[in-house]
Amino acid sequence: MPIMQYPIIINPLEIHKEWLSDLKRQIETNLYHEINKKVLSEYEEQIPDYIDLWGSQGVLGKDRYLKKQYVLLGSQQPEPPNKPEFDPFIDFNNPLAVILSIIFLPILLFGLLFAVIFYLRDLSDYSSDYSIYKKALKYYNSNIEKVNENNNKRHYHLNIVNYRINTMLKSKEFQNIITQELESSKKSFLKSTMAPQKSIVPVTRGLSEIFFLEYLKSYFDYTNITIMTGMVLNFYYPDFVIFHHDGLYVDVEIDEPYVGSSKKVIHYYDPKNDCFTDSARNEYFVENKWAVVRFAERQIFKEPELCCLIIADLINSIVGSSLMKDYSRLVKISKENIWTLDQADEMALFNFRNSYIPENFAKYF
């Protein structure tokens, strides 16, 4: 299985992408119907109505044979009905059948009588059907050329209409309309996000949070961005909340391998169960339409500006803002594998955090 790494970046639109795909499809469908109606109105006088050769306007009216066959033909050439054959119920080439027929002569005569009755009925129907067939064939030969010419003309103009519709849908103008509709809908999606509350109890901030806050304030010095600390969402306390005024909340977390004072391990990955200790927490935020980004504490101390870039890039990808101050540096941030419980215990044993915490902060550690 792949090794999990910091930074962990979760875009709520990616998690809710099925909703986004359905939304885009609906926007495109509505736009298609609008364009279709507009273009069809322009060509209305040029497009003839479709003619069904065997429709109610045909000379065949509501004859039984019409219902039986020609309604299903469309504009195909009619075929003659099958002539019935007399079936006496007896195979006279079979001696045993002949002997049995002689023995049961009364039953044979009764059966033959019914066979004759059914045959005469079928013959009468055939005569009627054949008369209709001749009428239909004459009608077909007289009208098929006109019908085909009409329907081909209709088909030709409808192809032009469809070409114009598809061309318009692919044009930059209409693609921009789709993009604008999507952006508007995404904003509505974000507006329904659950907002955090100010914690009524004091929230203790760690060294890395104190250190990183100054970088966040410096980098995100925008009128449409608010940086919040000491907030709570239900029973979760984010390290930082970055709020974009289009309605996006970003949960920014800094994960250290252990608590400095007690050496207790608090964040780790369990490879046996393929589980990260904060997975449920991440899912809760994303289900409530928050974005989530988690950094390893060492990344914050070693590359704080690049961490700000990653947050800015995440915000840009969701609300389309321009918060990137140096996009070229974004790819340079170092990845860090998420430690296991055993690795975190070893880190605590050897005071691993002291190796990257700056000296002016280490004295508080």
C-alpha positions in Angstrom: 0.0 0.0 0.0 1.2 3.6 -0.7 2.9 5.5 2.1 0.9 8.4 3.4 2.7 11.7 3.3 2.5 15.3 4.6 1.1 17.7 3.5 -2.4 16.1 3.5 -4.6 18.2 1.2 -8.4 17.6 1.0 -10.5 19.6 -1.4 -14.3 19.3 -0.5 -15.2 19.7 -4.2 -13.2 16.6 -5.0 -15.0 14.7 -2.3 -18.4 16.0 -3.5 -17.4 15.6 -7.2 -20.5 13.5 -8.0 -22.6 16.5 -7.0 -20.4 18.8 -9.1 -20.6 16.4 -12.1 -24.4 16.2 -11.9 -24.6 20.0 -11.5 -22.4 20.6 -14.7 -24.5 18.1 -16.6 -27.7 19.9 -15.5 -26.3 23.3 -16.5 -25.3 21.9 -20.0 -28.7 20.3 -20.5 -30.5 23.5 -19.6 -28.3 25.5 -21.9 -28.7 23.0 -24.7 -32.5 23.2 -24.4 -32.4 27.0 -24.5 -30.1 27.0 -27.6 -32.2 24.3 -29.3 -35.4 26.3 -28.8 -33.7 29.5 -30.2 -32.2 27.8 -33.3 -35.3 25.8 -34.1 -37.3 29.0 -34.1 -35.0 30.5 -36.7 -35.5 27.5 -39.0 -39.1 26.8 -38.2 -40.4 27.8 -41.6 -37.7 25.8 -43.5 -38.2 22.5 -41.7 -41.2 20.5 -43.0 -43.3 18.3 -40.7 -42.4 14.6 -40.7 -44.7 12.5 -42.9 -45.6 8.9 -41.9 -46.6 7.1 -45.0 -48.9 4.8 -43.1 -50.2 7.3 -40.6 -53.8 8.3 -40.0 -53.7 10.6 -43.1 -53.1 7.5 -45.3 -55.9 6.1 -47.6 -55.9 2.8 -45.6 -57.7 4.4 -42.7 -58.2 2.0 -39.8 -58.3 -1.3 -41.7 -57.5 -4.3 -39.6 -54.6 -5.3 -41.9 -53.2 -1.8 -41.5 -53.1 -2.2 -37.7 -51.7 -5.7 -38.1 -48.8 -4.8 -40.4 -48.4 -1.4 -42.0 -48.4 0.7 -38.9 -45.1 -1.1 -38.1 -43.6 -0.5 -41.5 -42.9 3.2 -41.3 -42.1 4.1 -44.9 -41.2 0.6 -46.0 -42.7 -1.2 -49.0 -45.7 -3.4 -48.0 -45.4 -7.1 -48.3 -48.3 -9.4 -49.4 -50.1 -11.5 -46.7 -49.4 -15.2 -46.5 -52.0 -17.4 -48.2 -53.5 -19.9 -45.7 -53.1 -23.7 -46.3 -55.7 -26.3 -45.4 -54.7 -28.4 -42.4 -56.9 -31.6 -42.0 -55.2 -32.5 -38.7 -54.2 -36.0 -40.2 -51.0 -37.1 -41.8 -52.2 -39.4 -44.6 -48.7 -40.5 -45.3 -48.6 -42.3 -41.9 -50.4 -45.7 -42.0 -51.0 -45.8 -38.3 -52.7 -42.3 -38.4 -54.9 -43.6 -41.3 -55.9 -46.7 -39.3 -56.7 -44.8 -36.2 -58.7 -42.3 -38.3 -60.9 -45.1 -39.6 -61.4 -46.5 -36.1 -62.4 -43.1 -34.8 -64.2 -42.0 -37.9 -66.9 -39.9 -36.2 -64.2 -37.9 -34.3 -62.3 -37.6 -37.6 -65.3 -36.2 -39.4 -66.0 -33.7 -36.6 -62.3 -32.6 -36.7 -62.4 -32.2 -40.5 -65.5 -30.1 -40.2 -63.7 -27.7 -37.9 -60.6 -27.7 -40.1 -62.8 -26.6 -43.1 -64.5 -23.9 -41.1 -61.2 -22.4 -39.9 -59.7 -22.7 -43.4 -62.6 -20.9 -45.0 -62.4 -18.2 -42.3 -58.6 -17.7 -43.0 -59.2 -17.7 -46.7 -61.8 -14.9 -46.3 -59.4 -12.9 -44.2 -56.6 -13.5 -46.7 -58.9 -12.2 -49.5 -59.6 -9.1 -47.5 -55.9 -8.7 -46.5 -54.8 -9.1 -50.1 -57.2 -6.5 -51.3 -55.8 -4.1 -48.7 -52.2 -5.1 -49.7 -52.9 -4.1 -53.3 -54.4 -0.8 -52.2 -51.4 -0.2 -50.0 -48.9 -1.1 -52.7 -50.5 1.3 -55.1 -50.5 4.0 -52.4 -46.9 3.3 -51.6 -45.8 3.5 -55.2 -47.7 6.8 -55.7 -46.4 8.6 -52.6 -43.1 7.1 -51.5 -41.0 9.5 -53.6 -42.8 12.6 -52.3 -42.6 11.3 -48.7 -38.9 10.5 -49.0 -38.2 13.9 -50.5 -40.1 15.7 -47.7 -38.4 13.6 -44.9 -35.0 14.0 -46.4 -35.4 17.7 -46.5 -36.5 17.7 -42.9 -33.5 15.5 -42.0 -31.1 17.8 -43.9 -32.3 20.9 -42.0 -32.3 19.2 -38.7 -28.7 18.2 -39.3 -27.9 21.9 -39.9 -29.8 22.8 -36.7 -27.8 20.2 -34.7 -24.5 21.4 -36.2 -25.3 25.0 -35.2 -26.3 23.9 -31.7 -23.2 21.9 -31.1 -21.0 24.7 -32.6 -22.6 27.2 -30.2 -22.2 24.9 -27.2 -18.5 24.5 -27.9 -17.9 28.2 -28.5 -16.0 30.2 -26.0 -19.0 32.4 -25.2 -21.1 29.4 -24.0 -18.3 27.7 -22.3 -17.8 30.9 -20.3 -21.6 30.8 -19.4 -21.2 27.2 -18.1 -18.1 28.3 -16.1 -19.9 31.2 -14.6 -22.9 29.1 -13.7 -20.6 26.5 -12.1 -18.8 29.2 -10.1 -22.1 30.7 -9.0 -23.3 27.2 -7.9 -20.1 26.5 -6.1 -20.5 29.7 -4.1 -24.0 28.6 -3.2 -22.6 25.2 -2.2 -20.0 26.9 0.0 -22.5 29.3 1.5 -24.2 26.3 3.1 -21.0 25.3 4.9 -21.3 24.9 8.7 -19.5 27.9 10.3 -17.3 27.5 13.4 -17.9 29.2 16.8 -15.6 31.0 19.1 -14.5 28.5 21.8 -15.9 29.4 25.3 -12.9 27.7 26.9 -9.3 28.8 26.5 -7.5 26.9 23.7 -3.8 26.3 24.3 -1.6 27.0 21.3 1.5 25.0 20.6 4.9 26.4 19.7 4.5 25.7 15.9 1.1 27.5 15.9 2.6 30.6 17.5 5.4 30.5 15.0 3.2 29.9 11.9 0.6 32.5 12.8 2.9 35.3 12.0 3.6 33.9 8.5 -0.1 33.4 7.9 -0.9 37.0 8.8 1.9 38.2 6.6 1.0 36.0 3.6 -2.7 36.3 3.7 -2.9 40.0 4.0 -6.1 40.3 1.9 -9.4 42.0 2.6 -11.3 38.8 1.5 -9.4 36.5 3.9 -9.8 36.1 7.6 -7.5 34.1 9.9 -9.1 32.7 13.0 -7.7 30.9 16.1 -9.5 29.5 19.2 -12.4 28.3 17.1 -14.5 25.2 17.5 -16.7 23.2 15.0 -19.0 21.0 17.0 -16.4 19.2 19.2 -13.3 19.7 17.0 -10.8 22.6 17.6 -8.9 23.5 14.4 -5.3 24.8 14.9 -6.2 27.6 12.4 -9.3 28.5 10.4 -8.8 30.4 7.2 -12.0 31.9 5.9 -12.4 33.1 2.3 -15.3 35.5 2.1 -16.9 33.5 -0.8 -17.9 31.1 1.9 -14.9 28.7 2.1 -13.5 27.5 5.4 -10.1 25.8 5.5 -9.0 23.8 8.5 -5.2 24.1 8.8 -3.6 21.6 11.1 0.0 21.1 12.4 0.8 17.6 13.4 3.7 16.9 15.8 4.7 13.3 16.5 4.4 13.6 20.3 3.5 16.1 23.1 6.7 17.9 24.2 6.0 17.7 28.0 4.5 14.2 28.3 6.1 12.5 25.2 2.6 11.1 24.4 2.1 10.2 20.8 -0.9 12.0 19.3 -0.8 11.8 15.5 0.4 8.6 13.7 -0.5 6.2 10.9 -1.4 2.5 11.6 -0.2 0.5 8.6 -1.8 -2.7 9.8 -5.3 -1.2 9.6 -4.4 1.3 7.0 -5.7 4.0 9.3 -4.6 7.6 10.2 -5.5 8.7 13.7 -7.2 11.9 12.4 -9.1 10.4 9.5 -12.5 10.7 11.2 -11.8 14.3 12.0 -10.8 15.1 8.5 -14.0 13.4 7.2 -16.2 15.4 9.5 -14.8 18.7 8.2 -15.1 17.7 4.6 -18.6 16.4 5.0 -19.4 19.9 6.3 -17.8 21.3 3.1 -14.6 22.5 4.6 -11.2 22.1 3.0 -8.5 20.5 5.1 -4.7 20.8 4.9 -2.4 19.1 7.4 1.3 19.8 7.7 4.0 18.0 9.6 5.4 20.3 12.3 8.9 20.1 10.8 7.5 21.4 7.5 6.1 24.4 9.3 9.4 25.2 11.0 11.6 24.5 8.0 9.4 25.8 5.1 6.7 28.1 6.5 6.4 30.2 3.3 5.9 27.2 1.1 3.2 25.9 3.5 1.4 29.2 3.0 1.7 28.7 -0.8 0.1 25.3 -0.5 -2.8 26.7 1.4 -3.2 29.5 -1.1 -3.2 27.0 -4.0 -5.9 25.0 -2.3 -8.1 28.1 -1.9 -7.4 29.1 -5.5 -8.5 25.7 -6.8 -11.9 26.0 -5.0 -12.9 29.7 -5.3 -10.7 30.8 -8.2 -8.9 33.6 -6.3 -5.4 34.9 -7.1 -3.6 34.3 -3.8 -0.4 32.9 -5.2 2.6 35.2 -4.6 5.3 32.8 -6.0 3.7 29.8 -7.7 7.1 28.6 -9.1 8.2 27.6 -5.6 5.1 25.4 -4.9 6.7 22.2 -6.3 9.8 22.6 -4.0 8.2 21.7 -0.7 9.6 18.5 0.8 7.3 15.6 1.4 7.4 13.9 4.8 6.1 10.4 5.5 3.5 10.1 8.2 5.1 8.3 11.1 3.8 5.1 12.7 3.2 4.6 16.4 6.6 2.9 16.9 8.4 5.6 14.9 6.7 8.3 17.0 7.7 6.6 20.2 11.3 6.5 19.0 11.2 10.2 18.1 9.9 11.0 21.6 12.7 8.8 23.1 15.4 10.8 21.3 13.7 14.2 21.5 13.4 14.4 17.7 11.5 17.7 17.8 14.5 19.5 19.3 16.3 18.9 16.0 14.1 21.3 14.0 12.5 23.7 16.5 14.3 27.1 16.3 16.5 28.0 19.3 14.4 31.0 20.2 11.4 28.7 20.6 13.2 25.7 22.0 13.5 27.3 25.4 9.7 27.2 25.7 9.6 23.5 24.8 
